[in-house]
Amino acid sequence: MPVIFFFFYLMRKKRFYTGKNPGFGKKTRKRSSCLIKKYLTPKPENPVNKVIALTGMCGSGKSAAAAKLEEKGFAKVYFGGITMNELKKRGMEISESNERMIREELRQKHGMAAFALLSISEINRLLENNKKVFIDGLYSWSEYRALRETYGENIVLLEIFSDKNIRYDRLAQRKIRPLTREQAAGRDITEIENIEKGGPIAFSDYKLENNGSLTELYRRLEKILDLVYS
């Protein structure tokens, strides 16, 4: 089993957090304790609003959830907008291949946390104006770490998930940038292998199923918002 997937498997188990699994040797428990200290120990909570970061695979329904949050008065910070702005600046066609190229270039230049680092000033501006903020499209583990370093426990990961076949059907039917099943599968693999997308999904604070209607999605979203802001 590749190391990264084994790591995510361990994170799914409560015993990983406690380090009390008798199947772990002392050396493994010590290493897991170090990981807990490095990634899970919260910083003192800053006196700012919580920032909800939407994560999930392509076609899971992040845009639908984002639209509902905007309707409720949340301010959106769209990580993908950075890519679109760069494409427009260069006069390039908006396509899956061009978007991927820009994303990879930005990460090569700024590191895997590029989109978070390039968005922090905008997030801060909105928070200073007492806005409820959400991030549309957090991708990588490094982005999450950068946000956690900045906002401590105020950063809340919300995963939107749908069955793969449902996602692929949605992607084939969408009006803007539709994807074939082969293209969708290729994007899934790229996001998992190259941009650490599995990390935020495995580490999400809340999971929102979206295999049904928009009405069901919105109802579940409302329940999660009640928990986040209670």
Sequence and secondary structure as in RCSB ss.txt:
>XXXX:A:sequence
MPVIFFFFYLMRKKRFYTGKNPGFGKKTRKRSSCLIKKYLTPKPENPVNKVIALTGMCGSGKSAAAAKLEEKGFA
KVYFGGITMNELKKRGMEISESNERMIREELRQKHGMAAFALLSISEINRLLENNKKVFIDGLYSWSEYRALRET
YGENIVLLEIFSDKNIRYDRLAQRKIRPLTREQAAGRDITEIENIEKGGPIAFSDYKLENNGSLTELYRRLEKIL
DLVYS
>XXXX:A:secstr
  HHHHHHHHHHSHHHHHT  TTS HHHHHHHHHHIIIIIS     SS  EEEEE  TTSSHHHHHHHHHHTT E
EEEHHHHHHHHHHHHT    HHHHHHHHHHHHHHH TTHHHHTTHHHHHHHHHTT  EEEE    HHHHHHHHHH
HGGGEEEEEEE  HHHHHHHHHH SSS   HHHHHHHHHHHHHHS THHHHHT SEEEE SS HHHHHHHHHHHH
HHHT 
